[in-house]
Each structure stands twice: as structure tokens, then as C-alpha cells.
Amino acid sequence: MKLPSFQFYPGDWLKDPGLRRASHATKGVWIDILCIMFECDQRGVLATAGQAWTEEEIIRAVGGDRDVTLFALRELLRLEIAKINKSGAIICRRMVRDEEIRKVRQISGRLGGNPHLLNQKAINKNYLNQKLSKTQAKVNQSPNQNPTPSSSSSSSSSIEDKKEKEYKEKELKKHAEEEIQIPESLNTKEFRDELEEYYVFRRQTHKTCSPIQRKMVLKKLAKYDVSIAIQALDDAMAGGWDGVFPESVKLRGNGGKPIKSSEDGILEKEKLQEEWAFKRKVQKDKWDAERLSKL
């Protein structure tokens, strides 16, 4: 049987002391030789019909510069990356060993496989037969007999549906009990809409939104004005952040001075958004100009 591929072990390649000392050209020649060995009559051995390949034959098969390939062959033997067997053929010990293991496993499979696994299969088969006979006995019970909840008269699908329904009811009840109260200072329609949009965003981006996390978010936002809290939620969604950072919103603009809370918070929020967008544009233009100057 002609196999389409062989196993390659990156860890062994990187840890082999001989390969670590070899030149890049030698490594390239060696991986090419491995592919040629895999196609030979005996995998892992550079020989045809039991006749070892000569240096000239190997050089022609590998191709490329003759001197480079010849140097690589001698370095492979010097560093003991490749070996020479009794017939004088260059071999890869790992590929030869893997091929021997593969043949042993192939022969064992034809003979029936591992006897311990066969015994295990027989035990499992007997166990399944016993379970089947018990189930059949329950199915054939008298029609006057009242079936118990664990009786086989109920199909497995109906049991699973019932369990799923109970689980959903339990979860709904749990969430109802853990309903989070919005602080009075933030309890406005704008904030509630923004908060609901934030929760939807986290669910859609497959991020957790547990009751504990909701409490922590509200506790953090309650320390700030409602306009700052709304902007913090906006920033978290726009940046795809895991948390909310109202402190950065409060320190944004006015040269880093804190924003004063006011009744006109919404207008102040819009003004800061425009200023922040302008600053980002200026910074982006500056970065683009630096990149162009380096080209």
C-alpha cells in the first residue's frame, strides 16, 4: 500500500542537537532526502532493490548546486543526523523505526487486534444484552400495571424535553430573583435604553453578562453623572471592551480637567464627542504623515 504522507515531529526537529548545528543548506537538503526516502522501496533507506544509492545519484535526485549538496551529505553524516546501514545506504533511523511499528500494527490488526481490547468489547456486549433484556421485560409488562416515572413506556426524547423545560423554568426564576435595581441617579429612560443595548451587545459578541457583573457595572457608573455613564457604555460598545471606564470619560477633554456635572449633560456629552473625534483625526493624520515620510 502506497501511503500519501509520513509523520513529521516539529519538536524533534527543533530539539535535535545535530540539526541545531547544521547549516540552513544542510537542513534543506535533509528534508528533501526524507521525502525521497519515503518513496523508496524500503521507507527510510536510500536504496533501490537492495542497492544503496551512490553520492552522484543522491546529488542528481536532490538537484541544485552539486558542491552544496555534496557538502550537506557529508555534514549530515558527520553530525550523525543520517546514518549508513550495513549495505552502505544512507538511512533515517526515525523513519525506519516508524515503518517497523506501522507494519507490526498492521499485522496485529489482521490477526484481530489487541486481545485485551477484544475481551473488553465482549464484556461490553454482554452488558448491553443484559440491559436490553431488562428493557424488553418492562415493555412487555401487563397493561393493567401502572408504569412508574422511570418506566420505559416514556420515550427518551420526552424525558429530555421535560428536563430541558424544567431547566429553562429554573433559569428564568433565578434571573427574576436576581433582577438588578438601577440606582436612582441613573434611572432615566436614556440610560435604561443604553444599558439594555449594552447587554444585547455583550450577548451578541459572546461575552458574559452575569448578575454579579451587572451589579459591578451599575455600582461603578452610579458614582458619575448620567451623561458620563451613558458615554462610558457607548465607548465600551464602540471599542469592544470587556469593561466600562467612566473615569476616562470624565477626564476626557478640557486638557484633562474633570467634566463638571450639569443639567445640560446631553449637550456637554455631544460637545465632548466632537472634540474627541477631532483630536483622533488630528492624531491619525499625524501618524499617516510619519508613515509616508519613512517610505
C-alpha positions as CSV (number, residue, x, y, z in Angstrom):
1,M,0.0,0.0,0.0
2,K,1.4,3.4,-1.0
3,L,1.0,5.9,1.8
4,P,0.4,9.5,0.9
5,S,2.2,11.1,3.8
6,F,4.5,10.5,6.8
7,Q,4.5,11.9,10.3
8,F,6.7,14.9,10.9
9,Y,7.6,15.9,14.5
10,P,8.4,19.6,14.8
11,G,9.6,19.2,18.4
12,D,12.1,16.6,17.5
13,W,13.3,18.6,14.5
14,L,13.9,21.7,16.7
15,K,15.5,19.8,19.6
16,D,17.8,17.5,17.7
17,P,21.4,18.6,18.6
18,G,22.8,17.6,15.2
19,L,20.2,19.6,13.3
20,R,20.8,22.6,15.5
21,R,24.4,22.7,14.5
22,A,23.8,22.1,10.8
23,S,23.7,24.8,8.2
24,H,20.5,26.0,6.6
25,A,21.6,24.4,3.3
26,T,22.1,21.1,5.1
27,K,18.6,21.3,6.7
28,G,17.0,21.9,3.3
29,V,18.9,19.0,1.7
30,W,17.9,16.7,4.6
31,I,14.2,17.4,4.4
32,D,14.3,16.8,0.6
33,I,16.1,13.5,1.2
34,L,13.5,12.5,3.8
35,C,10.8,12.9,1.1
36,I,12.8,10.8,-1.3
37,M,13.4,8.1,1.3
38,F,9.7,7.9,1.9
39,E,9.2,6.9,-1.8
40,C,11.9,4.3,-1.8
41,D,11.3,0.5,-1.8
42,Q,12.2,0.4,1.9
43,R,11.0,3.5,3.6
44,G,13.7,5.5,5.3
45,V,16.5,3.9,3.3
46,L,18.1,5.4,0.2
47,A,18.3,2.2,-1.8
48,T,16.6,0.6,-4.8
49,A,16.2,-3.2,-5.0
50,G,18.6,-3.5,-2.0
51,Q,21.3,-1.5,-3.8
52,A,22.5,1.7,-2.0
53,W,22.4,5.0,-3.9
54,T,25.8,6.5,-4.7
55,E,26.7,10.1,-3.9
56,E,26.2,11.1,-7.5
57,E,22.7,9.5,-7.6
58,I,21.7,11.4,-4.5
59,I,23.1,14.7,-5.8
60,R,21.1,14.2,-9.1
61,A,17.9,13.3,-7.2
62,V,18.2,16.3,-4.8
63,G,19.1,18.7,-7.6
64,G,20.6,22.2,-7.1
65,D,24.2,23.1,-6.8
66,R,26.4,20.0,-6.8
67,D,29.0,21.3,-4.3
68,V,26.3,22.5,-1.8
69,T,24.5,19.1,-1.9
70,L,27.8,17.2,-1.5
71,F,28.8,19.4,1.5
72,A,25.3,18.8,3.0
73,L,25.6,15.0,2.6
74,R,28.9,14.9,4.4
75,E,27.7,17.2,7.1
76,L,24.7,15.0,7.7
77,L,26.9,12.0,8.3
78,R,29.5,14.0,10.3
79,L,26.8,15.3,12.7
80,E,25.1,11.8,12.8
81,I,21.8,13.2,11.6
82,A,21.8,10.5,9.0
83,K,23.3,7.0,9.3
84,I,24.7,4.4,7.0
85,N,23.4,0.8,7.3
86,K,25.3,-2.4,6.7
87,S,24.6,-2.3,3.0
88,G,26.2,1.2,2.8
89,A,22.8,3.1,2.2
90,I,22.0,6.3,3.9
91,I,19.1,5.9,6.3
92,C,16.8,7.9,8.6
93,R,16.6,6.0,11.9
94,R,13.3,7.6,12.9
95,M,11.5,6.8,9.6
96,V,12.8,3.2,9.6
97,R,11.6,2.7,13.2
98,D,8.2,4.3,12.4
99,E,7.8,2.0,9.4
100,E,8.6,-1.1,11.5
101,I,6.0,-0.1,14.1
102,R,3.4,0.5,11.4
103,K,3.9,-3.0,9.9
104,V,3.6,-4.6,13.3
105,R,0.3,-2.8,14.0
106,Q,-0.9,-3.7,10.6
107,I,-0.2,-7.4,11.2
108,S,-1.8,-7.3,14.6
109,G,-4.9,-5.7,13.1
110,R,-5.3,-8.5,10.6
111,L,-5.0,-11.1,13.5
112,G,-7.8,-9.5,15.4
113,G,-6.2,-6.6,17.2
114,N,-5.3,-6.3,20.9
115,P,-6.7,-9.3,22.9
116,H,-7.3,-7.1,25.9
117,L,-9.5,-4.7,23.9
118,L,-11.3,-7.7,22.4
119,N,-12.1,-9.0,25.9
120,Q,-13.4,-5.6,26.8
121,K,-15.6,-5.5,23.8
122,A,-17.0,-8.9,24.7
123,I,-17.8,-7.7,28.3
124,N,-19.5,-4.6,26.9
125,K,-21.6,-6.7,24.6
126,N,-22.8,-8.9,27.4
127,Y,-23.6,-5.9,29.5
128,L,-25.7,-4.4,26.7
129,N,-27.5,-7.7,26.1
130,Q,-28.5,-7.8,29.8
131,K,-29.8,-4.2,29.7
132,L,-31.7,-4.9,26.5
133,S,-33.4,-8.0,28.0
134,K,-34.4,-5.9,31.1
135,T,-35.8,-3.2,29.0
136,Q,-37.8,-5.7,26.9
137,A,-39.2,-7.2,30.0
138,K,-40.5,-3.8,31.1
139,V,-42.1,-3.1,27.7
140,N,-43.9,-6.5,27.8
141,Q,-45.4,-5.9,31.3
142,S,-49.1,-6.3,32.0
143,P,-51.3,-3.4,30.6
144,N,-53.1,-3.2,34.0
145,Q,-49.8,-2.4,35.7
146,N,-49.3,1.3,36.4
147,P,-46.0,2.4,34.9
148,T,-43.5,4.3,37.2
149,P,-41.9,7.6,36.1
150,S,-38.7,5.6,35.3
151,S,-40.6,3.1,33.1
152,S,-39.5,2.6,29.5
153,S,-43.1,3.5,28.4
154,S,-41.9,7.1,28.3
155,S,-39.6,7.8,25.4
156,S,-36.2,9.2,25.9
157,S,-37.0,12.2,23.8
158,S,-39.9,13.2,26.1
159,I,-37.8,12.8,29.2
160,E,-35.1,15.1,27.6
161,D,-37.8,17.7,26.7
162,K,-39.1,17.7,30.2
163,K,-35.6,18.1,31.7
164,E,-34.9,21.0,29.3
165,K,-38.2,22.7,30.2
166,E,-37.5,22.3,33.9
167,Y,-34.0,23.8,33.4
168,K,-35.4,26.8,31.5
169,E,-38.0,27.5,34.1
170,K,-35.4,27.3,36.8
171,E,-33.1,29.7,35.0
172,L,-36.0,32.2,34.4
173,K,-36.9,32.0,38.1
174,K,-33.3,32.5,39.1
175,H,-32.9,35.6,36.8
176,A,-36.2,37.0,38.1
177,E,-34.9,36.7,41.7
178,E,-31.6,38.3,40.8
179,E,-33.2,41.3,39.0
180,I,-30.9,44.3,39.4
181,Q,-32.2,47.6,40.5
182,I,-30.9,50.7,38.7
183,P,-29.6,53.4,41.0
184,E,-31.9,56.4,41.4
185,S,-29.3,58.8,40.0
186,L,-29.2,56.8,36.7
187,N,-32.8,55.8,36.5
188,T,-33.6,57.7,33.3
189,K,-35.1,56.5,30.0
190,E,-32.0,57.3,28.1
191,F,-29.8,55.4,30.5
192,R,-32.1,52.4,30.6
193,D,-32.2,52.2,26.8
194,E,-28.4,52.5,26.6
195,L,-27.9,49.8,29.3
196,E,-30.2,47.4,27.5
197,E,-28.3,48.0,24.3
198,Y,-25.1,47.3,26.2
199,Y,-26.4,44.0,27.5
200,V,-27.6,43.0,24.0
201,F,-24.2,43.9,22.6
202,R,-22.4,41.7,25.1
203,R,-24.7,38.7,24.3
204,Q,-24.2,39.1,20.6
205,T,-20.4,39.3,21.0
206,H,-20.5,36.1,23.2
207,K,-19.3,37.9,26.3
208,T,-20.6,37.1,29.8
209,C,-23.1,39.3,31.5
210,S,-23.8,37.6,34.8
211,P,-25.8,39.3,37.6
212,I,-22.6,40.0,39.6
213,Q,-21.1,41.7,36.6
214,R,-24.3,43.8,36.1
215,K,-24.2,44.9,39.8
216,M,-20.5,45.9,39.5
217,V,-21.1,47.9,36.3
218,L,-24.1,49.8,37.9
219,K,-22.1,50.3,41.1
220,K,-19.3,51.9,39.1
221,L,-21.5,54.0,36.9
222,A,-23.5,55.3,39.9
223,K,-20.6,57.4,41.1
224,Y,-20.8,59.6,38.0
225,D,-23.3,61.8,36.2
226,V,-25.9,60.1,34.0
227,S,-24.4,61.7,30.9
228,I,-21.0,60.3,31.7
229,A,-22.4,56.9,32.4
230,I,-24.2,56.8,29.0
231,Q,-21.0,57.9,27.3
232,A,-19.0,55.1,29.1
233,L,-21.4,52.5,27.8
234,D,-21.1,54.0,24.3
235,D,-17.3,53.8,24.5
236,A,-17.3,50.2,25.7
237,M,-19.5,49.1,22.8
238,A,-17.5,51.1,20.2
239,G,-14.2,49.7,21.4
240,G,-15.4,46.2,22.1
241,W,-14.1,46.5,25.7
242,D,-14.7,44.0,28.5
243,G,-15.5,46.7,31.0
244,V,-16.8,50.3,31.3
245,F,-14.5,53.2,32.1
246,P,-16.5,56.3,33.2
247,E,-13.4,57.8,34.8
248,S,-11.7,58.1,31.3
249,V,-14.9,59.9,30.1
250,K,-14.8,62.3,32.9
251,L,-11.2,63.2,32.4
252,R,-11.5,63.5,28.6
253,G,-11.4,67.0,27.1
254,N,-10.6,70.4,28.6
255,G,-6.9,69.5,28.8
256,G,-7.6,66.5,31.0
257,K,-9.6,68.5,33.5
258,P,-12.7,66.8,35.1
259,I,-16.0,67.5,33.5
260,K,-18.5,69.2,35.7
261,S,-21.9,67.6,36.1
262,S,-24.7,69.8,34.9
263,E,-28.4,69.6,33.9
264,D,-27.3,70.2,30.3
265,G,-25.3,66.9,30.4
266,I,-26.5,65.7,27.0
267,L,-25.3,68.8,25.2
268,E,-22.0,68.6,27.0
269,K,-21.7,65.0,26.0
270,E,-22.2,65.8,22.3
271,K,-19.6,68.6,22.5
272,L,-17.0,66.3,24.1
273,Q,-17.7,63.7,21.4
274,E,-17.0,66.2,18.7
275,E,-13.8,67.3,20.4
276,W,-12.6,63.8,20.9
277,A,-13.3,62.8,17.3
278,F,-11.4,65.9,16.1
279,K,-8.4,65.0,18.3
280,R,-8.4,61.4,17.0
281,K,-8.5,62.7,13.4
282,V,-5.5,65.0,14.0
283,Q,-3.5,62.2,15.6
284,K,-4.4,59.9,12.7
285,D,-3.3,62.5,10.2
286,K,0.0,62.9,12.1
287,W,0.6,59.1,12.1
288,D,-0.1,58.9,8.3
289,A,2.3,61.7,7.6
290,E,5.0,59.9,9.6
291,R,4.5,56.7,7.7
292,L,4.6,58.4,4.3
293,S,7.9,60.2,5.3
294,K,9.5,56.8,6.0
295,L,8.6,55.3,2.6
